[in-house]
Amino acid sequence: MSVPDHLRAHAARQPASPLEQVRSFLRGHVADTGDLGELRSDLARLAAVNTRGILQDLQALEDLLAAPPADGTLARLVAWDANWVLDDETSDQAAARWLGEVADLLREVLAEAQ
């Protein structure tokens, strides 16, 4: 059986960096939610079908928080990619705390799905 070229190319593709993975997660799952409760509900529905993507997003969040990027990057991620307003919207520390809360939420959703 021959593997189609587009599938072979997809398999050979380099994984996204933690920053790009988190950016994609925030844009795709967080940006249009009204609150973390809504995000939890959306992710719980996904986890009921497949937890792989949520695990990848959690790992990327953990990696990003363990080795934060240049100053201002976390604050921009939260403000622009997540479309989320924090009390201190220019602070990477506030953004890191919020991203940590999102990581906790992912852990909880995964635990409930198992």
C-alpha positions in Angstrom: 0.0 0.0 0.0 1.4 3.4 -1.0 1.2 6.4 1.3 -0.1 9.5 -0.6 2.4 12.3 -0.9 0.4 14.8 1.1 0.2 12.4 4.0 3.9 11.7 3.8 4.7 15.5 3.7 2.4 16.0 6.7 4.2 13.3 8.7 7.6 14.7 7.9 6.6 18.2 8.9 8.4 19.6 12.0 6.2 20.1 15.0 5.2 23.6 15.9 7.2 25.4 18.5 5.5 25.8 21.9 4.9 29.5 21.1 3.2 28.6 17.8 1.2 25.8 19.3 -0.1 28.0 22.2 -0.9 30.8 19.7 -2.9 28.3 17.6 -4.7 27.0 20.7 -5.6 30.5 21.9 -6.8 31.6 18.5 -8.8 28.4 17.9 -10.3 27.7 21.3 -10.1 30.7 23.5 -10.5 33.9 21.4 -14.2 33.6 20.9 -15.2 32.3 24.4 -16.9 34.6 26.8 -15.3 33.1 30.0 -13.3 30.2 31.2 -16.5 28.2 32.0 -17.4 28.3 28.3 -13.9 27.3 27.4 -14.1 24.4 29.9 -17.4 23.2 28.3 -16.0 23.4 24.8 -12.8 21.5 25.8 -14.8 18.9 27.7 -16.8 18.2 24.5 -13.6 17.7 22.6 -12.0 15.6 25.3 -15.0 13.2 25.2 -14.0 12.4 21.6 -10.2 12.7 21.6 -7.8 14.0 24.2 -4.7 14.1 21.9 -5.0 17.7 20.8 -5.7 18.9 24.4 -2.6 17.0 25.6 -0.5 18.7 22.9 -1.8 22.1 23.8 -1.2 21.5 27.5 2.4 20.4 26.8 3.0 23.5 24.7 1.6 25.7 27.5 3.8 24.0 30.1 6.9 24.3 27.9 6.2 28.0 27.1 5.7 28.8 30.8 8.8 26.9 31.8 10.9 28.9 29.4 9.1 32.2 28.7 9.8 34.0 25.5 11.1 37.6 25.1 9.5 40.4 27.2 6.0 41.3 26.1 5.3 38.1 24.2 3.1 36.5 26.8 1.1 39.7 27.3 0.6 40.0 23.5 -0.4 36.3 23.3 -3.2 36.9 25.8 -4.3 40.2 24.5 -4.1 39.5 20.7 -4.3 35.7 20.2 -6.6 34.9 23.1 -8.6 38.1 22.8 -8.6 38.3 26.6 -8.4 41.5 28.7 -6.5 41.3 31.9 -6.4 43.9 34.6 -2.7 44.4 33.9 -2.8 43.8 30.2 0.8 44.8 29.6 2.4 42.5 32.2 4.0 39.2 31.3 3.6 38.1 34.9 -0.2 38.6 34.8 -0.3 36.9 31.4 1.7 34.0 32.8 -0.7 33.6 35.7 -3.6 33.6 33.3 -2.0 31.1 31.0 -1.2 28.9 34.1 -5.0 29.0 34.9 -5.7 27.9 31.4 -3.2 25.0 31.8 -4.9 24.0 35.1 -8.2 24.0 33.3 -6.8 21.7 30.6 -5.4 19.3 33.2 -8.9 19.2 34.9 -10.6 18.5 31.6 -8.2 15.8 30.8 -8.6 14.2 34.3 -12.4 14.2 33.9 -12.2 12.6 30.5 -10.2 9.7 31.8 
